Amino acid sequence: MLKIKTPKTQRAKREVEKRAPKLVESGKKTLILHGTKTSDVLNTVLTQIYHLKRDNAVKYTKKNENIRPFESGGETSLEFFSLKTDCSLFVFGSHSKKRPNNLVLGRMFDHHIYDLVEVGVDNFRPMESFEYDKKLTPRIGSKPFFAFVGEGFESIEELKHLKEVLLDLFRGEVVENLNLAGIDHVFVCTALSSSTVFFTHCALRLKRSGTAIPRMELVEVGPSMDLVVRRQRLPNDSLKKEAKKTTNGQPKKKIKNVSSDVLQGKIGKIYIPDQKVGGIALSNDVKGLKRERREARKTKVGENEAKKRKTASK
């Protein structure tokens, strides 16, 4: 496993803070990996998925013999790469006689595998096979639309799970407001059967409609493929509950010089400058001095009267 080191420079501290948990998470990074054996079709699929996610993806080209997501003990290397690259999504490609052109899509929670979906790739068409106006090419980093066509995405558990994973894989960073003029592509997923989904990537062409809202046309730019669901692994209830935890609101702003204690409650510190009492000059009109003089005068008058009485008695 990775050796944990304490950051010693400000740059290293900033990198560690970027990986720390946040109230509003940034866009998820995707890790793309090759298995022990891959076909030419699968290599092209992985490359073009990386092209669609180029702004937020890491691609390894070496073969990985120790990664077997659905087998016990075969997830250690995958979780190691996830921790090393700070990726919470992964796409793993492998090819065998039993499962040709096999893709495993998965999500991570705390750099441990959260859930898995295994699909087979059929009828693949790369981007180069589509002819269109190159001005319609989607820009890197732009937000996409998603269109899920078919009732299976709402009623069949396998397709519902695949829908969640595809949304996490391609949607990028979650935002509250969008400029419609900046949305230039859409992912269309059509449920052909209970286990097959047609996946394609289209560009948006805006045309005049006579109203303020333009008319949109879809131009297929690729890639496109059929995804056949083979296996899946859902998260257990306790892990799912832990992953969906959210805060009640925004974090409280720290108040300077105010702390809380279990016994004393809220404690505040107030700065009071030095009063310099010893250097203050006292005036003669101080009431305390007047009282002292008045008492001294009474004492003196009493002494004089005592002397007079003593003299008269003699």
Protein Blocks (a to p, Z undefined) as FASTA:
>chain_A
ZZddddfbfklmmmmmmmpccfbdcdddddddddfbdcfklmmmmmmmmmmmmmmccddf
bdcfkbcfkbghilmmmmmmmmmnopabdcdddddfklgciacddddeehiafbdcdddd
ehiacfklpccdfklpccehiacddddedjklmmmmklmmmmmmmmmmmnopadfbdcfk
lpcbdcddddfblmbccddddddddddehiabdcdddddebjadddddfbdcdddfklmm
mmmpccfbdcddddehiacdfklopadddddddeklmlpccdfkbfklmmmmmmmmmmmm
mmmmmmmmmmmmZZ
